[in-house]
Amino acid sequence: MKEIVKLIVVLTLISAVAGLLLAFTNNRTAGPIAQARKAEVLRALTDVLPPFDNQPNETVFSVDENGQHWTFFIARQNGSFAGAAVESVSMKGYGGLIKIMIGINPDNSLRRFKVLEQQETPGLGSKITEAVFRSQFENRSFIPDTWRLKKDGGEIEAITGATISSRAVTEAIRTAADVYARHADEIRRTGLPATP
């Protein structure tokens, strides 16, 4: 019986010390992780948005739609709407999750997108990050019917041997375009002073 009590006390102490060490590590790393995430978002916004003079990561419009939370980052230049950006995801990539940041021009066309996260096959699906594929989307109007692969009746050429990856990116853009189209006026007014 004494051995069992001794074992329980030792295991309890080990668990308590491990828990304290994990809490301490989490506390010490939470700030740097948040800062790194903020810097990553700012870099992506700078890459996909037209020129701006505000802090788009601080001027946001959020909406919950289709079981997903959408945050639009609003860019302004001299107080006027310069564009918006939004993260979109597809779970239908060959390797699963594909996360992209999409930049939207003031004329409601796609400026460009940047792949933030993907696990696609190197040399095939990973080509979604290359300019040859991405350039097909640039300055294309957010008309949902055109945001499909040619194989699916749209205008986007799939990467040879990587139709699944190409389709996942196109789906992520089309979904974001649909949400943007429904809320474009609200997004454009976000961050403006209220009119009397």
C-alpha positions as CSV (number, residue, x, y, z in Angstrom):
1,M,0.0,0.0,0.0
2,K,2.9,2.4,0.9
3,E,4.4,1.8,-2.5
4,I,1.1,2.8,-4.3
5,V,0.8,6.0,-2.3
6,K,4.5,6.8,-2.9
7,L,4.0,6.1,-6.7
8,I,0.9,8.4,-6.7
9,V,2.7,11.2,-5.0
10,V,5.7,10.9,-7.4
11,L,3.4,10.9,-10.4
12,T,1.4,13.8,-9.1
13,L,4.6,15.9,-8.5
14,I,5.9,15.0,-12.0
15,S,2.6,16.0,-13.6
16,A,2.5,19.3,-11.6
17,V,6.0,20.2,-12.6
18,A,5.4,19.3,-16.2
19,G,2.1,21.3,-16.2
20,L,3.9,24.3,-14.7
21,L,6.7,24.1,-17.3
22,L,4.2,23.9,-20.1
23,A,2.2,26.9,-18.8
24,F,5.5,28.9,-18.4
25,T,6.6,28.0,-22.0
26,N,3.2,28.9,-23.4
27,N,3.2,32.2,-21.5
28,R,6.7,33.1,-22.8
29,T,6.0,32.1,-26.4
30,A,2.5,33.4,-26.9
31,G,3.6,37.0,-27.5
32,P,6.4,36.2,-30.0
33,I,4.0,33.8,-31.8
34,A,1.3,36.5,-32.1
35,Q,3.9,39.0,-33.3
36,A,5.2,36.6,-35.9
37,R,1.6,35.9,-37.1
38,K,0.9,39.7,-37.3
39,A,4.1,40.2,-39.3
40,E,3.2,37.4,-41.7
41,V,-0.3,38.9,-42.3
42,L,1.2,42.3,-42.9
43,R,3.7,40.9,-45.4
44,A,0.9,39.1,-47.2
45,L,-1.3,42.2,-47.2
46,T,1.6,44.3,-48.7
47,D,2.1,41.6,-51.4
48,V,-1.5,41.4,-52.5
49,L,-3.1,44.8,-52.0
50,P,-2.8,48.0,-54.1
51,P,-0.7,50.7,-52.5
52,F,-2.1,52.0,-49.2
53,D,-1.3,54.5,-46.5
54,N,-3.3,53.0,-43.6
55,Q,-3.0,49.9,-41.4
56,P,-5.3,47.4,-43.2
57,N,-4.8,44.9,-40.4
58,E,-6.5,47.4,-38.1
59,T,-9.4,48.3,-40.4
60,V,-11.3,45.1,-40.8
61,F,-14.8,43.9,-41.7
62,S,-15.8,40.5,-40.3
63,V,-18.8,38.3,-41.2
64,D,-19.8,34.7,-40.6
65,E,-21.1,33.0,-43.6
66,N,-21.4,29.4,-44.8
67,G,-20.0,28.1,-41.5
68,Q,-16.8,30.1,-41.9
69,H,-15.5,33.4,-40.3
70,W,-14.3,35.9,-42.9
71,T,-12.1,38.9,-42.1
72,F,-11.7,41.5,-44.8
73,F,-8.7,43.8,-44.4
74,I,-9.5,47.3,-45.8
75,A,-6.8,49.3,-47.6
76,R,-7.2,53.1,-47.9
77,Q,-5.1,55.6,-49.8
78,N,-5.7,59.3,-48.9
79,G,-8.9,58.2,-47.2
80,S,-10.4,56.5,-50.2
81,F,-11.0,52.8,-50.7
82,A,-7.8,51.3,-52.2
83,G,-8.8,47.7,-52.0
84,A,-9.4,44.8,-49.7
85,A,-7.8,41.5,-48.8
86,V,-9.2,38.3,-47.3
87,E,-7.8,34.9,-46.4
88,S,-9.6,32.0,-47.9
89,V,-9.1,28.2,-47.6
90,S,-9.9,25.0,-49.3
91,M,-9.7,21.6,-47.7
92,K,-9.8,20.0,-51.2
93,G,-6.2,20.2,-52.1
94,Y,-4.4,17.0,-53.0
95,G,-2.5,17.4,-49.7
96,G,-5.5,18.8,-47.8
97,L,-5.5,22.4,-46.6
98,I,-4.6,25.3,-49.0
99,K,-4.7,28.7,-47.5
100,I,-4.4,31.9,-49.6
101,M,-4.5,35.6,-49.2
102,I,-6.5,37.4,-51.9
103,G,-6.1,41.1,-52.8
104,I,-9.1,42.9,-54.4
105,N,-8.7,46.0,-56.5
106,P,-11.1,49.0,-56.1
107,D,-12.8,48.0,-59.4
108,N,-13.8,44.6,-57.8
109,S,-11.2,42.6,-59.7
110,L,-8.6,40.3,-58.1
111,R,-5.3,42.1,-57.9
112,R,-3.3,39.0,-56.9
113,F,-3.2,36.1,-54.4
114,K,-0.5,34.6,-52.3
115,V,-0.4,31.0,-51.0
116,L,0.1,31.1,-47.3
117,E,0.0,27.4,-46.5
118,Q,-0.1,24.2,-48.6
119,Q,1.1,20.6,-48.5
120,E,0.8,19.9,-52.2
121,T,3.1,17.5,-54.1
122,P,6.5,19.1,-54.8
123,G,6.9,19.8,-58.5
124,L,3.2,19.3,-59.3
125,G,0.6,20.8,-57.0
126,S,3.1,23.0,-55.3
127,K,3.2,24.9,-58.7
128,I,0.1,26.8,-57.4
129,T,2.7,29.2,-55.9
130,E,4.3,30.0,-59.2
131,A,3.7,33.2,-61.2
132,V,2.6,31.2,-64.4
133,F,-0.4,29.8,-62.6
134,R,-1.2,32.8,-60.4
135,S,-1.1,35.4,-63.2
136,Q,-4.2,33.8,-64.8
137,F,-6.2,35.3,-61.9
138,E,-4.8,38.8,-61.8
139,N,-7.2,41.6,-62.7
140,R,-10.0,39.2,-63.4
141,S,-13.4,40.5,-62.4
142,F,-15.1,38.8,-59.4
143,I,-17.8,37.3,-61.6
144,P,-18.2,33.9,-60.0
145,D,-19.1,32.0,-63.2
146,T,-15.6,32.5,-64.6
147,W,-13.8,31.3,-61.5
148,R,-13.7,27.7,-62.7
149,L,-11.1,25.5,-64.5
150,K,-11.5,25.1,-68.2
151,K,-12.2,21.4,-67.5
152,D,-15.2,22.6,-65.4
153,G,-16.5,25.2,-68.0
154,G,-14.5,28.2,-66.7
155,E,-11.5,30.1,-67.9
156,I,-8.6,29.0,-65.7
157,E,-6.0,26.6,-67.1
158,A,-5.2,23.9,-64.6
159,I,-1.6,23.0,-63.8
160,T,-0.7,19.8,-65.8
161,G,-0.8,16.9,-63.5
162,A,-2.3,18.9,-60.7
163,T,-5.9,19.4,-61.4
164,I,-7.0,18.8,-57.8
165,S,-4.6,21.6,-56.5
166,S,-5.7,24.0,-59.3
167,R,-9.4,23.3,-58.6
168,A,-8.9,23.9,-54.8
169,V,-7.3,27.3,-55.3
170,T,-10.0,28.3,-57.8
171,E,-12.7,27.1,-55.3
172,A,-11.1,29.2,-52.5
173,I,-11.1,32.3,-54.7
174,R,-14.6,31.7,-56.0
175,T,-15.9,31.3,-52.4
176,A,-14.2,34.5,-51.3
177,A,-15.5,36.3,-54.3
178,D,-19.1,35.3,-53.5
179,V,-18.8,36.6,-49.9
180,Y,-17.1,39.8,-51.1
181,A,-19.8,40.4,-53.7
182,R,-22.6,40.1,-51.1
183,H,-20.8,42.6,-48.7
184,A,-18.9,44.9,-51.0
185,D,-20.7,48.1,-50.0
186,E,-20.2,47.4,-46.3
187,I,-16.6,46.5,-46.8
188,R,-15.9,49.7,-48.8
189,R,-17.5,51.8,-46.0
190,T,-15.7,50.1,-43.1
191,G,-13.4,52.5,-41.2
192,L,-15.0,55.7,-42.7
193,P,-16.3,58.3,-40.3
194,A,-20.0,58.2,-39.9
195,T,-21.9,60.8,-42.0
196,P,-24.3,63.0,-40.0
